[in-house]
Amino acid sequence: MTRISFFVHDLAANPIVRAAALASAMSRDYEVELLGFLHSGELVYAPYRDRFIYKTLSVPLDTLDVVRAIPKLAEMATGSIVYACKPLVTSLGPALWRARIAGRAPLFLDVEDDEWVAPHDGPADFAWRHVVKGWRHATAWKYTRAIHPLVRCADGVSVSTRRLQRRYGGTIVRHGPDGDRFNPEARELTNAAACRARWRLPEGAPLVLFAGVPQPHKGWHVLLDALQRPDAQAWHLVLAGARDHHDFAEAQRLLGRRCHSLGLIANDDMPSLLAAVDAVAVPQLDTPFARTQLPAKILEAMAMARAVVATTIGDLPEILGGGARGFLVPPDDGQALASAFHHIAADPAASRARGRAARAWFLEEASVAEMRRRLTRVFVESRVIGRSERRHAAA
């Protein structure tokens, strides 16, 4: 069976999330392997640690160290198809080496973030921090911009959002989870009370989940503001992420007993946690970076027919059907976010209807089967797979 080698930026952190979705989608028709440097930890990112067999190298994010290690990582790949996840030195670099220097293999590129956009600093700070300084950081903005012309070496491109498609071309692939595992009709997931008991969450209160790292563009401060407003004071916040994060500690201080920090949750356990909550919050801010993003937690929540509360940024209005498949609020508006929580609690039947519509959209547009179909189309259109595989892909 043909094998695909996925090169992932920093397998110790959350860049693995989309790469894992792509690899899972293709694992039915191909063997897959995930390769990458470990920059921010000694082990593969905990929620996905047991999902695949990984090939890793522990390397600091120092430019010279990464450049020296690129050939070593490339030589560990055994796939006859190479997929670079992100156009970064740390992922595109070893993928190019494997596909164009160490051998001749089809090369594909996946783009999930706008690595092109300049960091948001004032002109003086930007020039100093990102142009004059930062030479030892392998994913510094100047290096990412410098290697950008190399994306033309790819035989095919997949992207996560329309804005990225306008920049890179290629095929939009929404990275949803396995709909069989994330299935609200599964017997073990239909009893919300039992799922809450498993996670030691209060039975009677409405629960909103925030999963991941509270980075600035994710609107974390807006969520905390909303939960302190009268419309949302009945709601409890459930956190799935590193317990020692200082923002989570601040949430615990502000919300007290209304805050439940669960730590990092394995991806296989996310369906149970989603079945326990009433809503998932994705209050993205209006920043260039956020406009190109598609947070995986939105698609996981939609797969589980949960109420998603998101801002009108990027592709989110399209994905949520203008509000027919979730709740849309303006960015940086704590009162609008609190009002959305109030409506979910006041009319749970309408919220469930939107959740069912979200699940139906997910199955058609972002399921594993749809991802496999779209990625296969990328392969077919690149003319790098054989005729027999094309017939199989079209079947």
C-alpha positions as CSV (number, residue, x, y, z in Angstrom):
1,M,0.0,0.0,0.0
2,T,1.3,3.5,-0.8
3,R,2.5,5.5,2.1
4,I,2.2,9.2,2.8
5,S,4.8,11.0,5.0
6,F,3.3,14.0,6.7
7,F,5.9,16.5,7.9
8,V,4.4,18.5,10.9
9,H,5.7,21.7,12.5
10,D,6.4,21.0,16.2
11,L,4.7,17.7,17.0
12,A,4.9,18.6,20.7
13,A,2.2,21.3,20.2
14,N,-1.2,21.9,18.6
15,P,-0.1,22.0,14.9
16,I,-0.6,18.3,15.0
17,V,-4.4,18.8,15.2
18,R,-5.1,19.5,11.5
19,A,-2.3,17.1,10.4
20,A,-3.8,14.3,12.4
21,A,-7.2,15.0,10.7
22,L,-5.6,14.8,7.3
23,A,-3.7,11.7,8.1
24,S,-6.8,10.0,9.6
25,A,-8.8,10.8,6.5
26,M,-6.2,9.2,4.2
27,S,-5.4,6.2,6.4
28,R,-8.1,4.1,4.8
29,D,-6.6,4.1,1.4
30,Y,-2.9,4.8,2.3
31,E,-0.4,4.0,5.0
32,V,0.5,7.2,6.9
33,E,3.3,8.3,9.0
34,L,3.8,11.6,10.9
35,L,7.3,13.2,11.2
36,G,8.3,16.3,12.9
37,F,10.6,18.1,15.3
38,L,9.8,18.3,19.0
39,H,10.4,22.0,19.8
40,S,8.2,22.8,22.8
41,G,8.3,19.6,24.7
42,E,9.9,16.1,24.9
43,L,6.8,14.2,23.8
44,V,4.2,14.4,21.1
45,Y,1.2,16.7,22.0
46,A,-0.7,14.8,24.7
47,P,-4.2,14.8,23.2
48,Y,-2.9,13.0,20.1
49,R,0.0,11.0,21.6
50,D,-1.5,7.6,21.0
51,R,-3.1,8.2,17.6
52,F,-0.3,7.3,15.2
53,I,3.3,6.0,15.1
54,Y,5.5,9.1,15.1
55,K,9.0,9.8,14.0
56,T,10.5,12.7,15.8
57,L,13.7,14.6,16.6
58,S,14.0,16.8,19.7
59,V,15.5,20.0,18.3
60,P,15.4,23.5,19.8
61,L,13.8,26.2,17.6
62,D,17.2,27.6,16.9
63,T,17.8,28.3,13.2
64,L,21.2,26.5,12.9
65,D,20.0,23.5,14.9
66,V,16.9,23.2,12.7
67,V,18.9,23.5,9.4
68,R,21.3,20.9,10.5
69,A,18.5,18.5,11.5
70,I,16.4,18.9,8.4
71,P,18.3,16.2,6.4
72,K,18.1,13.8,9.4
73,L,14.4,14.2,9.7
74,A,13.9,13.9,5.9
75,E,15.9,10.6,5.8
76,M,13.5,9.1,8.4
77,A,10.6,9.4,6.0
78,T,9.6,6.2,4.1
79,G,6.6,7.4,2.2
80,S,6.4,7.7,-1.6
81,I,4.2,10.8,-1.2
82,V,5.3,13.7,0.9
83,Y,2.9,16.2,2.6
84,A,4.2,19.4,4.2
85,C,1.9,20.7,6.9
86,K,2.4,24.5,7.0
87,P,4.8,26.5,4.8
88,L,7.5,26.8,7.5
89,V,11.2,26.0,7.6
90,T,10.5,23.3,10.1
91,S,7.9,21.4,8.0
92,L,8.3,22.5,4.3
93,G,12.1,22.4,4.8
94,P,12.4,18.6,5.5
95,A,9.5,17.8,3.1
96,L,11.4,19.5,0.3
97,W,14.6,17.8,1.2
98,R,12.9,14.4,1.1
99,A,10.9,15.0,-2.1
100,R,13.4,16.9,-4.1
101,I,16.9,16.2,-2.8
102,A,16.9,12.9,-1.1
103,G,14.7,11.4,-3.7
104,R,12.0,12.1,-6.2
105,A,8.5,12.1,-4.7
106,P,5.3,14.0,-5.2
107,L,5.2,16.9,-2.8
108,F,2.0,18.4,-1.4
109,L,1.5,21.4,0.9
110,D,-1.3,22.0,3.4
111,V,-1.9,25.6,4.7
112,E,-4.1,26.2,7.8
113,D,-2.7,29.6,9.0
114,D,-1.7,32.8,7.3
115,E,2.0,32.6,8.0
116,W,2.5,35.4,5.5
117,V,0.8,38.2,7.5
118,A,3.2,40.5,9.4
119,P,3.1,40.4,13.2
120,H,1.0,43.1,14.8
121,D,3.6,45.5,16.2
122,G,4.2,49.2,15.6
123,P,6.5,50.0,12.7
124,A,9.5,50.6,14.9
125,D,8.9,47.5,17.1
126,F,8.3,45.4,14.0
127,A,11.5,46.5,12.3
128,W,13.5,45.8,15.4
129,R,12.0,42.5,16.6
130,H,11.2,40.8,13.3
131,V,13.7,42.2,10.8
132,V,16.8,43.3,12.8
133,K,16.6,40.7,15.5
134,G,15.2,37.1,15.6
135,W,17.8,35.5,13.4
136,R,18.1,32.5,15.7
137,H,14.4,31.7,15.6
138,A,13.7,29.2,12.8
139,T,10.1,30.2,12.3
140,A,10.8,33.9,12.4
141,W,8.6,36.0,10.1
142,K,11.5,36.9,7.8
143,Y,12.4,33.2,7.2
144,T,8.8,32.3,6.5
145,R,8.6,35.1,4.0
146,A,11.9,34.2,2.5
147,I,10.9,30.6,1.8
148,H,7.4,31.5,0.5
149,P,8.4,31.2,-3.2
150,L,9.2,27.5,-2.5
151,V,5.5,26.8,-2.1
152,R,5.5,26.7,-6.0
153,C,7.4,23.4,-5.7
154,A,4.3,21.7,-4.4
155,D,2.5,19.4,-6.9
156,G,-0.8,20.2,-5.1
157,V,-2.1,22.4,-2.2
158,S,-4.9,22.0,0.3
159,V,-6.1,24.9,2.5
160,S,-8.5,25.3,5.4
161,T,-10.3,28.6,4.5
162,R,-11.3,30.7,1.5
163,R,-8.9,33.5,2.3
164,L,-6.0,31.1,2.3
165,Q,-7.3,29.7,-1.0
166,R,-7.1,33.2,-2.5
167,R,-3.4,33.4,-1.5
168,Y,-2.2,29.8,-2.2
169,G,-4.8,28.4,-4.5
170,G,-5.6,24.7,-4.1
171,T,-8.6,22.9,-2.6
172,I,-10.4,23.8,0.6
173,V,-10.4,20.9,3.0
174,R,-12.3,21.4,6.3
175,H,-10.6,19.3,9.0
176,G,-13.4,17.7,10.9
177,P,-13.1,14.7,13.3
178,D,-14.3,11.1,12.8
179,G,-18.1,11.4,12.7
180,D,-18.4,7.8,14.0
181,R,-16.5,8.7,17.2
182,F,-18.0,12.2,17.4
183,N,-21.6,11.0,17.1
184,P,-24.2,12.4,19.5
185,E,-26.4,9.4,18.8
186,A,-23.9,6.9,20.1
187,R,-25.3,5.1,23.1
188,E,-22.6,6.2,25.5
189,L,-23.0,9.8,24.5
190,T,-26.8,10.3,24.7
191,N,-26.9,10.6,28.5
192,A,-25.6,14.1,29.2
193,A,-26.0,13.6,33.0
194,A,-23.7,10.5,32.9
195,C,-21.1,12.4,30.8
196,R,-21.2,15.3,33.3
197,A,-20.7,12.8,36.2
198,R,-17.7,11.4,34.4
199,W,-16.1,14.8,34.3
200,R,-17.4,15.8,37.7
201,L,-19.3,18.7,36.3
202,P,-22.4,20.2,37.9
203,E,-25.6,18.6,36.8
204,G,-28.0,21.6,36.7
205,A,-25.9,24.5,35.4
206,P,-25.5,25.4,31.7
207,L,-21.9,24.7,30.7
208,V,-19.8,26.4,28.0
209,L,-16.6,24.8,26.9
210,F,-13.3,26.6,25.9
211,A,-10.8,24.1,24.6
212,G,-7.1,24.8,23.7
213,V,-4.7,27.6,24.4
214,P,-6.2,31.1,25.2
215,Q,-4.1,33.0,22.6
216,P,-4.9,36.7,22.2
217,H,-6.7,36.3,18.8
218,K,-9.1,33.8,20.3
219,G,-11.0,36.5,22.2
220,W,-10.3,35.0,25.6
221,H,-10.8,38.3,27.5
222,V,-14.2,38.7,25.7
223,L,-15.4,35.3,27.0
224,L,-14.4,36.2,30.6
225,D,-16.2,39.5,30.3
226,A,-19.3,37.9,28.9
227,L,-19.5,35.3,31.7
228,Q,-19.5,38.1,34.3
229,R,-22.5,39.9,32.8
230,P,-26.0,39.4,34.2
231,D,-27.2,37.5,31.0
232,A,-24.6,34.8,31.5
233,Q,-24.1,34.6,35.3
234,A,-25.8,31.2,35.5
235,W,-23.3,29.7,33.1
236,H,-20.2,27.7,34.2
237,L,-17.0,27.7,32.2
238,V,-15.3,24.4,31.4
239,L,-11.7,24.5,30.4
240,A,-9.8,21.8,28.4
241,G,-6.2,22.9,28.3
242,A,-3.1,23.1,30.4
243,R,-4.1,23.7,34.0
244,D,-1.0,25.8,34.7
245,H,-1.8,28.5,32.1
246,H,-1.9,31.9,33.7
247,D,-5.1,32.9,31.9
248,F,-6.9,29.8,33.2
249,A,-5.8,30.8,36.7
250,E,-7.3,34.2,36.1
251,A,-10.6,32.6,35.1
252,Q,-10.6,30.5,38.2
253,R,-10.1,33.7,40.3
254,L,-12.8,35.6,38.6
255,L,-15.4,32.9,38.3
256,G,-14.7,30.8,41.4
257,R,-16.9,27.7,41.5
258,R,-18.3,28.5,38.1
259,C,-14.9,27.6,36.5
260,H,-13.9,23.9,36.0
261,S,-10.4,23.3,34.7
262,L,-10.0,19.7,33.4
263,G,-6.4,19.9,32.1
264,L,-5.4,18.5,28.7
265,I,-8.0,16.1,27.3
266,A,-7.2,13.2,25.0
267,N,-8.8,13.6,21.6
268,D,-10.6,10.3,22.1
269,D,-12.3,11.7,25.2
270,M,-13.5,14.9,23.6
271,P,-16.9,13.4,22.4
272,S,-17.8,12.6,26.0
273,L,-16.8,16.1,27.2
274,L,-18.8,17.7,24.3
275,A,-21.8,15.6,25.2
276,A,-21.6,17.0,28.7
277,V,-21.7,20.7,27.8
278,D,-24.4,23.0,26.3
279,A,-22.2,25.2,24.2
280,V,-18.8,25.8,22.8
281,A,-17.4,29.3,22.6
282,V,-15.1,30.5,19.8
283,P,-15.0,34.3,20.2
284,Q,-12.3,35.0,17.6
285,L,-11.1,38.6,17.3
286,D,-11.0,40.5,14.1
287,T,-7.3,40.1,13.3
288,P,-5.5,39.2,10.1
289,F,-4.4,35.9,11.6
290,A,-7.9,35.0,12.9
291,R,-9.6,35.8,9.6
292,T,-7.7,32.9,7.9
293,Q,-8.3,30.3,10.7
294,L,-10.8,27.5,11.0
295,P,-10.6,26.4,14.7
296,A,-10.9,22.6,14.9
297,K,-13.0,22.8,18.0
298,I,-15.8,24.3,15.9
299,L,-16.0,21.3,13.7
300,E,-15.8,18.9,16.7
301,A,-18.7,20.7,18.3
302,M,-20.7,20.7,15.1
303,A,-20.0,16.9,14.7
304,M,-21.5,16.5,18.2
305,A,-24.5,18.8,17.5
306,R,-23.5,21.2,20.2
307,A,-24.4,24.9,20.1
308,V,-21.4,26.9,18.7
309,V,-21.1,30.6,19.7
310,A,-18.7,32.2,17.3
311,T,-17.8,35.6,15.9
312,T,-18.5,36.9,12.4
313,I,-14.8,36.4,11.4
314,G,-13.4,34.7,8.3
315,D,-15.3,31.6,7.1
316,L,-17.2,31.2,10.4
317,P,-20.5,32.9,9.1
318,E,-20.5,30.6,6.1
319,I,-19.8,27.5,8.2
320,L,-22.5,28.4,10.7
321,G,-25.0,29.1,8.0
322,G,-25.4,32.8,8.9
323,G,-26.6,31.6,12.3
324,A,-28.8,28.7,11.2
325,R,-26.2,26.2,12.4
326,G,-25.0,28.1,15.5
327,F,-24.9,31.5,17.1
328,L,-23.0,34.4,15.5
329,V,-22.0,37.6,17.4
330,P,-19.8,40.6,16.6
331,P,-16.1,40.3,17.6
332,D,-15.0,41.9,20.9
333,D,-18.6,42.3,22.1
334,G,-19.0,40.7,25.6
335,Q,-22.7,41.7,25.9
336,A,-23.6,40.1,22.6
337,L,-21.7,36.9,23.6
338,A,-23.6,36.9,27.0
339,S,-26.9,37.4,25.2
340,A,-26.2,34.4,23.0
341,F,-25.6,32.3,26.1
342,H,-28.9,33.6,27.6
343,H,-30.8,32.6,24.4
344,I,-29.3,29.1,24.5
345,A,-30.3,28.5,28.1
346,A,-33.8,30.1,27.6
347,D,-34.7,28.1,24.5
348,P,-32.8,24.8,24.5
349,A,-35.1,23.3,21.8
350,A,-34.1,26.0,19.3
351,S,-30.5,25.5,20.3
352,R,-30.7,21.7,19.7
353,A,-32.3,22.4,16.3
354,R,-29.3,24.5,15.3
355,G,-27.0,21.7,16.6
356,R,-28.8,19.1,14.4
357,A,-28.3,21.4,11.4
358,A,-24.7,21.8,12.3
359,R,-24.2,18.0,12.4
360,A,-25.9,17.6,9.0
361,W,-23.5,20.3,7.5
362,F,-20.5,18.6,9.1
363,L,-21.3,15.2,7.6
364,E,-21.6,16.8,4.1
365,E,-18.7,19.2,4.2
366,A,-16.1,18.3,6.9
367,S,-16.4,14.6,7.7
368,V,-13.6,12.1,7.2
369,A,-15.2,10.8,4.1
370,E,-15.5,14.3,2.6
371,M,-11.9,15.1,3.6
372,R,-10.7,11.9,1.9
373,R,-12.7,12.7,-1.2
374,R,-11.2,16.2,-1.5
375,L,-7.6,15.2,-0.7
376,T,-7.9,12.4,-3.3
377,R,-9.0,15.0,-5.8
378,V,-5.8,17.0,-4.9
379,F,-3.8,13.9,-5.7
380,V,-5.7,13.2,-8.9
381,E,-5.5,16.8,-10.2
382,S,-1.7,16.8,-9.6
383,R,-1.4,13.8,-12.0
384,V,1.0,12.1,-9.6
385,I,-1.1,9.0,-8.8
386,G,-1.5,6.1,-11.2
387,R,-4.6,5.4,-13.3
388,S,-5.7,2.5,-11.2
389,E,-5.7,4.7,-8.1
390,R,-7.6,7.4,-10.0
391,R,-10.3,4.9,-10.8
392,H,-10.4,3.8,-7.2
393,A,-10.6,7.4,-6.0
394,A,-13.5,8.1,-8.3
395,A,-15.4,5.1,-7.2
